[in-house]
Amino acid sequence: MESKAVSDRKQKAVLIKEKIKTIYFYAKQRYGSPRITIELQVDGYEVSRNTVAKYMRELGLRSKLGRKFKATTNSKHSHTIMENMLDRNFTVSGPSKVWVSDIAYIRTKGGFLYLTTIIDLYDRKCIGWSISNGMSTQETTLAAWKMAVKNRNITKGLIFHSDRGVQYASEKFTNFLDSYKLITRSMSRKGNCWDNAVVKASSKP
């Protein structure tokens, strides 16, 4: 039985390594272990970032992205943080039951632009988005939200999930969502990118 378990682990490792290579070259060798781990998690693979990093070293794979990552999430603020109501339940039975949102960056010759997306988990359709030069609540989350409610009706009990970024936790955005009186807000746990992995994979630049 022990030898069979060892064999199963080896087969799983081979499978994951092949998947890592597929993601790595599909992304034109730009993804490092954090981003590849997210992609694997979204696809249903139970694997840690440390394991992915180890396999990448064994395969000789290294991200060729020369410039530093541009942070879009500022969670160091005094605004109210909501509980993680979604709890990684990324499969829903109908529209407007769960919307997820994230802010990504786009590198251009003239500098960075910021892409805010809102996705309905039912059909994974992007129902609201905003591209902005700045990262204020007005330019990012509010603009994307206003588009989303034009494209899809809100139903009672809708869960709106995001990370803990100041654009989502700000009083301006919070008061705007609370005015609908139909929405349950949800936020990822501290330092846990997997809680919002489904939208990060869908809105990658």
Buried (B, 14 or more C-beta within 10 A) or exposed (E): EEEEEEEEEEEEBEEBBEBBBEBBEEBEEEBBBEBBBBBBBBEEBEBEBEBBBEBBEEEEBEBEBEEEEEEBBEBEEEBEBBEBBBEBEBEBEEBBBBBBBBBBBEEEEEEBBBBBBBBBBBEEEBBBBBBBEEBBBBBBBBBBBEBBBEEBEBEEEBBBBBBBBBBBBBEEBBEBBEEEEEBBBBBBBEEEBBBBBBBBBBBBE
